[in-house]
Amino acid sequence: MIIPIRCFSCGKPLGHLWEDFKDKASKKNADVKSLLDEAGIERYCCRSLFLGHVDLIDTSAQFKKF
């Protein structure tokens, strides 16, 4: 739903990098590898967190809690 603040495996802070990454990745000819390198995300665990994340907050916000 929302990008985690820290990496689950190594504990590196990542939450502040998500918005910038999402904006740059949404452009047409964006190379994801170069975006991750530019952001300073080098570890496999952190990269997998960014590549595997699906932003579902808008979808879940449509439903009532109770």
Secondary structure, 3 states (H helix, E strand, C coil): CCCCCECCCCCCECHHHHHHHHHHHCCCCCCHHHHHHHHCCCCHHHHHHHHHCCCCHHHHCCCCCC
